[in-house]
């Protein structure tokens, strides 16, 4: 681990994402309730504190947005079509119950053939090539395909959809929603028309499910559908990329563990949870305190943003032992925070795990000795999701 040359929290973006883990370790040990004066927000870094705050939605509210910037939700015009992630119980609980059937294990499993076909086609086109950008070829297109597939976006429209998705994901990652205002408007207009189409021609997709749940005509139902579509776009794309890129880096650093997965693919599902623990694609999200909070002798005032550092919590030795910073594909870590926990546990967690499993199964079946060149990898901008924007990959000899 790189030496720690600072004594506080510094928001990361781009190249500075290369190694935030020394900073996390310092905060856990020396300043677990850290105040960041520029911006006036707080940072929690220990597993017990982050987990407890994520569960306590009455005290740590999502209603004012999930970044450490104040007023970000209204700035992009999401105050009308409030996404589910910005709701607190009981409204959040009721909404989630209505749409959860689309994310049951059976429904998620039903998309596996389409995901595997997509992954197989993308990997087969790489045959005979020695070096590729694995993010551009697979890790980024796959989750975008899955989100579009879930929402029922026709193939002819997916180029436009991918453009809007890129803009929204980038703005969401930077915590600067104003830069995506135009794309958000175009996306909402598109789904407005898609909802009308699905009312006349229902299909086996999430938009059709939401129409059946919320009704056909009410304007309020349209707003809720638009809010959920935004949630899937903003939350369902870069997180899977943020697992597979850094996860491939870890497997490259530990070739014996990579080889074990290639030799016995049955190990992959458990390995994915360990990779999720160490990569934590969403490094942290914020809540807003509804009252004064006393923690470790420090008072966080009411109305202040609090960044929950999931990535730091996932490496806390108090939770995962003295080797918490190390990869062990047989660890079977329990209660990881990569998808948060409690009422806001990510509804798409099963779909993300499925994508990662299929991608690793097919990648290792064809290119079992693949290696990524992390030193030449380029990190994407943004303060919340740690992911590679590009990552050179040597495919090795075909199996």
C-alpha positions in Angstrom: 0.0 0.0 0.0 1.3 3.5 -0.9 2.4 5.7 2.0 -0.2 8.0 3.4 0.9 11.6 2.8 -2.2 13.4 4.1 -4.2 13.5 7.2 -7.8 13.8 6.0 -10.3 13.1 3.2 -9.7 14.3 -0.3 -12.3 13.6 -3.0 -10.9 11.4 -5.7 -11.5 11.6 -9.5 -9.6 10.3 -12.5 -6.0 9.3 -11.8 -6.3 10.0 -8.1 -8.5 6.9 -7.9 -5.4 4.7 -8.4 -4.9 4.2 -4.7 -7.4 5.7 -2.3 -7.0 2.8 0.1 -4.2 4.3 2.2 -6.4 7.3 2.9 -9.3 5.0 3.9 -7.0 3.1 6.3 -5.8 6.4 7.9 -9.4 7.6 8.4 -10.5 4.3 9.9 -7.7 4.3 12.4 -7.3 8.0 13.3 -10.4 10.0 12.3 -13.5 7.8 11.8 -15.9 10.7 12.0 -14.1 13.2 9.8 -15.2 16.7 9.0 -14.3 18.1 5.5 -14.3 21.9 5.9 -14.4 22.8 2.2 -18.0 21.8 1.4 -18.9 21.3 5.1 -19.7 17.5 5.0 -18.7 14.5 7.1 -17.1 11.2 6.3 -17.7 7.8 8.1 -15.1 5.1 7.3 -15.5 2.2 9.7 -17.7 -0.8 8.9 -19.8 -0.7 12.0 -20.5 3.1 11.6 -21.2 2.9 7.8 -23.5 -0.1 8.1 -25.4 1.4 11.0 -25.9 4.7 9.2 -27.1 3.0 6.0 -29.7 1.1 8.0 -30.9 4.1 10.0 -32.8 5.9 7.3 -34.7 8.0 9.9 -31.5 9.7 10.9 -29.5 9.5 7.7 -31.9 10.5 5.0 -31.6 10.0 1.2 -34.2 12.7 0.5 -31.7 15.4 -0.3 -29.6 13.5 -2.7 -26.7 11.0 -2.5 -23.7 13.3 -3.2 -21.9 15.5 -0.7 -23.0 18.6 -2.7 -26.0 20.5 -1.3 -29.0 21.1 -3.5 -27.9 18.7 -6.3 -31.2 16.9 -6.7 -33.3 20.1 -7.6 -30.4 21.4 -9.7 -30.9 18.8 -12.4 -34.7 18.9 -12.3 -35.3 15.6 -10.5 -37.4 17.1 -7.8 -40.6 16.3 -9.8 -39.7 12.8 -11.0 -38.1 11.7 -7.7 -36.0 8.5 -8.3 -36.6 5.7 -5.8 -33.1 6.1 -4.4 -34.1 9.6 -3.1 -37.0 8.3 -1.2 -37.0 7.3 2.5 -39.3 4.7 4.1 -42.2 4.4 4.2 -42.5 5.9 0.6 -39.4 4.0 -0.5 -40.7 0.7 1.0 -44.0 1.0 -0.8 -42.4 1.9 -4.2 -39.8 -0.8 -3.9 -42.5 -3.4 -3.1 -44.4 -2.4 -6.2 -41.5 -2.9 -8.6 -39.5 -5.6 -7.0 -41.1 -8.5 -9.0 -39.0 -7.4 -11.9 -35.9 -8.1 -10.0 -36.7 -11.5 -8.4 -34.1 -14.3 -8.9 -36.3 -15.9 -11.5 -36.7 -12.7 -13.5 -33.0 -12.0 -13.3 -32.1 -15.5 -14.3 -34.4 -15.1 -17.4 -32.0 -12.5 -18.8 -28.9 -14.8 -18.6 -29.2 -16.2 -22.1 -29.3 -12.7 -23.6 -26.4 -11.6 -21.5 -24.4 -14.7 -22.3 -25.1 -14.3 -26.0 -24.0 -10.7 -25.9 -20.8 -11.5 -24.0 -19.9 -14.5 -26.2 -20.3 -12.4 -29.4 -18.2 -9.6 -28.0 -15.4 -12.0 -26.9 -15.5 -14.0 -30.1 -14.7 -10.9 -32.2 -11.4 -10.6 -30.2 -10.1 -13.9 -31.4 -6.6 -13.6 -32.8 -5.9 -10.2 -31.2 -3.1 -9.9 -28.6 -4.1 -6.7 -26.8 -7.5 -5.0 -26.5 -9.1 -2.4 -24.4 -11.3 -4.7 -22.3 -13.4 -1.9 -21.0 -14.4 -0.7 -24.4 -14.8 -4.2 -25.8 -16.8 -5.7 -22.9 -17.0 -4.2 -19.5 -18.7 -1.0 -20.5 -21.0 -2.2 -23.3 -22.4 -5.2 -21.4 -24.1 -3.2 -18.5 -25.5 -0.7 -21.0 -27.0 -3.5 -23.0 -28.5 -5.1 -19.9 -30.1 -1.8 -18.7 -31.5 -1.1 -22.2 -32.8 -4.7 -22.4 -34.5 -4.4 -19.0 -36.2 -1.2 -20.0 -37.3 -2.4 -23.3 -35.3 0.1 -25.5 -35.5 -1.2 -29.1 -32.1 -2.0 -30.7 -32.6 0.8 -33.2 -32.7 3.3 -30.4 -29.8 2.1 -28.4 -27.2 4.4 -29.9 -29.1 7.4 -28.6 -29.8 5.6 -25.3 -26.0 4.9 -24.8 -25.2 8.6 -25.5 -27.7 9.8 -22.8 -26.5 7.1 -20.5 -22.8 8.2 -20.9 -23.7 11.8 -20.1 -25.8 11.0 -17.1 -23.4 8.5 -15.6 -20.5 11.0 -16.0 -22.5 13.8 -14.4 -23.6 11.5 -11.6 -20.1 10.3 -11.0 -18.8 13.9 -10.8 -21.6 15.1 -8.6 -22.3 17.8 -11.1 -25.8 17.1 -12.3 -26.2 20.3 -14.3 -23.9 19.0 -17.0 -26.4 16.3 -17.8 -29.5 18.5 -17.8 -30.0 18.3 -21.6 -29.5 14.5 -21.6 -31.8 14.0 -18.7 -34.5 16.0 -20.6 -34.0 14.0 -23.8 -34.1 10.7 -21.8 -37.3 11.7 -20.1 -38.9 12.7 -23.3 -37.8 9.4 -24.9 -39.3 7.4 -22.1 -42.5 9.5 -22.2 -43.0 8.3 -25.7 -41.9 4.7 -24.9 -44.4 4.6 -22.1 -47.2 5.6 -24.6 -46.0 2.9 -27.0 -46.0 0.2 -24.3 -49.4 1.2 -23.1 -50.7 0.3 -26.6 -48.2 -2.6 -27.1 -47.1 -4.2 -23.8 -43.9 -6.2 -23.9 -41.9 -8.3 -21.5 -39.8 -5.4 -20.0 -39.7 -3.2 -17.0 -41.5 -0.3 -18.5 -44.5 -2.5 -19.3 -44.3 -3.9 -15.7 -44.3 -0.4 -14.3 -47.3 0.6 -16.4 -49.2 -2.4 -15.0 -48.2 -1.4 -11.5 -48.9 2.3 -11.6 -51.8 2.5 -14.0 -52.3 3.7 -17.6 -53.3 7.3 -17.5 -52.4 9.2 -14.4 -49.7 11.8 -14.9 -48.3 10.8 -11.4 -47.7 7.3 -12.7 -45.7 8.6 -15.6 -43.5 10.7 -13.3 -42.8 7.7 -11.1 -41.9 5.6 -14.2 -39.6 8.3 -15.4 -37.9 8.5 -12.0 -37.3 4.7 -12.0 -35.9 4.7 -15.5 -33.4 7.4 -14.4 -32.5 5.3 -11.4 -31.7 2.3 -13.6 -29.6 4.4 -16.1 -27.7 6.2 -13.4 -27.1 3.2 -11.1 -27.0 0.2 -13.5 -24.2 1.1 -15.8 -20.9 2.2 -14.3 -21.1 0.0 -11.2 -20.7 -3.3 -13.1 -17.8 -1.7 -15.1 -16.3 -0.6 -11.8 -16.4 -4.2 -10.6 -15.0 -6.0 -13.6 -12.1 -3.6 -14.4 -10.5 -3.4 -11.0 -11.5 -7.0 -10.4 -9.5 -8.0 -13.4 -6.6 -6.0 -12.0 -6.8 -8.0 -8.8 -6.9 -11.3 -10.7 -3.9 -10.2 -12.7 -2.0 -9.4 -9.5 -2.9 -12.9 -8.1 -2.5 -15.2 -11.1 -2.9 -18.4 -9.0 -6.3 -17.3 -7.9 -7.2 -16.4 -11.5 -6.0 -19.8 -12.7 -8.1 -21.5 -10.0 -11.2 -19.8 -11.3 -10.3 -20.9 -14.9 -9.9 -24.5 -13.8 -13.0 -24.5 -11.6 -15.7 -22.1 -12.7 -17.9 -23.2 -9.8 -15.6 -20.9 -7.7 -16.6 -17.8 -9.6 -19.9 -16.9 -7.7 -18.1 -16.7 -4.3 -15.1 -15.0 -5.9 -17.4 -12.3 -7.2 -18.4 -11.3 -3.7 -14.8 -11.1 -2.7 -14.0 -8.9 -5.8 -17.1 -6.8 -4.9 -15.7 -6.4 -1.4 -12.3 -5.2 -2.5 -13.3 -3.1 -5.5 -16.5 -1.5 -4.1 -17.5 0.1 -7.4 -19.5 2.7 -5.6 -16.9 3.9 -3.2 -19.3 6.0 -1.2 -22.6 7.8 -1.2 -24.0 10.5 1.1 -26.9 10.9 3.3 -28.3 14.0 5.2 -28.7 14.0 9.0 -32.2 14.7 10.3 -30.9 15.4 13.8 -27.6 15.9 15.7 -25.7 12.7 15.8 -23.1 11.8 18.5 -20.5 9.3 17.4 -17.1 8.5 18.9 -17.2 11.7 20.9 -18.0 13.9 17.9 -21.2 15.7 17.0 -22.5 15.8 13.4 -25.1 18.6 13.3 -28.5 18.1 11.8 -28.9 18.9 8.2 -25.3 18.0 7.2 -24.3 15.7 4.4 -22.5 12.5 5.6 -20.4 10.4 3.1 -20.7 6.7 3.8 -17.4 5.2 2.6 -18.5 1.7 1.6 -15.1 1.0 0.1 -13.3 1.7 3.4 -15.8 -0.2 5.4 -15.4 -3.3 3.1 -11.6 -3.3 4.0 -12.1 -2.8 7.7 -10.0 -5.4 9.7 -12.5 -5.2 12.5 -15.0 -6.8 10.2 -12.9 -8.9 7.8 -9.8 -9.8 9.8 -6.1 -8.7 9.6 -5.9 -9.7 5.9 -8.9 -7.6 4.9 -6.8 -5.7 2.3 -5.9 -9.0 0.5 -7.7 -11.0 -2.1 -9.0 -14.5 -1.2 -11.4 -15.9 -3.6 -12.4 -18.6 -1.0 -13.2 -16.0 1.7 -17.0 -15.9 1.2 -17.2 -12.4 2.9 -20.5 -11.8 4.7 -22.5 -8.6 4.7 -20.4 -6.7 2.2 -21.5 -3.1 1.7 -20.8 -2.8 -2.1 -24.6 -2.6 -2.7 -25.3 -0.8 0.6 -27.5 -2.5 3.2 -30.9 -2.0 4.7 -33.8 -0.4 3.0 -31.6 1.0 0.2 -29.8 -2.3 -0.6 -29.4 -2.1 -4.4 -32.4 -3.7 -6.1 -30.1 -4.5 -9.1 -27.5 -6.5 -7.1 -28.6 -9.8 -8.5 -28.4 -8.5 -12.0 -24.9 -7.1 -11.4 -23.7 -10.4 -10.0 -25.1 -12.3 -12.9 -23.4 -10.0 -15.4 -20.0 -10.4 -13.6 -20.4 -14.2 -13.4 -21.2 -14.6 -17.0 -18.4 -12.2 -18.1 -15.8 -14.0 -16.0 -17.0 -17.4 -17.0 -16.8 -16.6 -20.7 -13.6 -14.6 -20.5 -11.7 -17.3 -18.5 -13.1 -20.0 -20.8 -11.6 -18.4 -23.9 -8.6 -16.5 -22.5 -7.7 -18.1 -19.2 -4.3 -16.4 -18.9 -5.6 -12.9 -19.6 -3.7 -10.0 -17.9 -4.6 -6.4 -17.7 -2.0 -3.6 -17.7 -3.3 -1.5 -14.8 -0.3 0.9 -15.0 -1.6 2.0 -18.5 -5.2 2.0 -17.5 -7.1 5.3 -17.4 -9.5 6.0 -14.6 -12.8 7.7 -15.3 -13.6 11.0 -13.6 -16.1 11.3 -10.8 -16.1 11.3 -7.0 -18.3 8.3 -6.2 -17.7 5.4 -8.7 -14.1 4.0 -9.1 -13.9 2.5 -12.5 -11.5 2.3 -15.5 -12.4 4.3 -18.5 -9.9 2.2 -20.5 -7.8 -0.8 -19.5 -5.3 -2.6 -21.8 -5.7 -6.4 -21.7 -3.4 -9.0 -23.0 -5.5 -12.0 -24.0 -2.7 -14.6 -24.0 -3.1 -17.9 -25.9 -6.6 -19.1 -26.7 -7.7 -22.0 -24.5 
